[in-house]
């Protein structure tokens, strides 16, 4: 047992000789600052960057986020807003990332966007947008005029045809939201 402790004590003594500590608490302050900086970097990181815009994706294990709850979630992410999906390339980059974070034990996830459907697809600012038909979930958009909010279903399997954007009612519940920061 002494043989094991001997080198440890020696190593510890060796470290203290080479490590110049002021014993004024500055080492602790430096470690706290480093930890805070790393946390801030993680909070500021973008899950997807598309055309110089940052997107954060918030996914929960439980399907319990209504549209009214989605906006405050995005606001809490550096004052973000519910995201638009601008074109097929943007859609594909978001799906690629979202597939990697589908909750364990689930085959897919559904998330709110900031887009609307009122006889045509609209961006969050009300401007109309045309997007590739392959982006729509099969048999959507729905004819139900009360289903105006657009969400997206993402399946872990890229080739699964049951995924895409769809119009839904705001009281529906999804796993989270895509935010534009």
Order of alpha helices (4+ residues) and beta strands (2+ residues): alpha-alpha-beta-beta-alpha-beta-alpha-beta-beta-beta-beta-beta
